[in-house]
Amino acid sequence: MEQNKKIKLNIGCINWKPGGYIHIDIHDHKISKFGALDFIPLDIVADARNLPFSVNSVDEIFTDRMIEHIPICDVQKMFNEFYRVLKFGGILDVGTVDIKIIFANYLKYETMEDKFLLIRQIYGGQDKSLADFDFHRCGFDEDILRFYMREAGFVNIIRDFSDGGIVRDDINYVGLRMIGYKLKKEVR
């Protein structure tokens, strides 16, 4: 790798693979979530709880709609792993579904179609043909996600509202995005 090139990871990427990132997923997907063949290969097949990078080697980690697939008993381990591989000053950008929005929408919307859509946001699609990665094993709201990030050592944690924010009257909008930073080298 070029010496000045930033190392940016896209973890749990499935089919979305923007340029400039190393694309990592636990599954080497042979099919996409839409049932079509996935011809866009991953760069690395690896588990987010055990990344094949050395300590302080990564500039940025981006993950969207992946962390809810990690068993609740392993969530802190995953955030600790993100912290381990990030360089001092590194950025963690995490997107997931916001259970607080889902619960509020569940109480607000009354049709069965809407309720089933929201239940799928909580538990995942659970399409057995997609192996076990279509199941949600935990849930987050801003407070819970901030807790896990802080416990791992991340600071200056903010909620990113650039995708429209929390106040939207849209049953399909259930997003939560948080950004945190690894401290500059600690002085002891």
Beta strands, then each sheet from edge to edge (+ up, - down):
strand 1: 8-11
strand 2: 22-25
strand 3: 44-45
strand 4: 58-64
strand 5: 86-97
strand 6: 154-159
strand 7: 175-182
sheet 1: 3+ 2+ 1+ 4+ 5+ 7- 6+
end
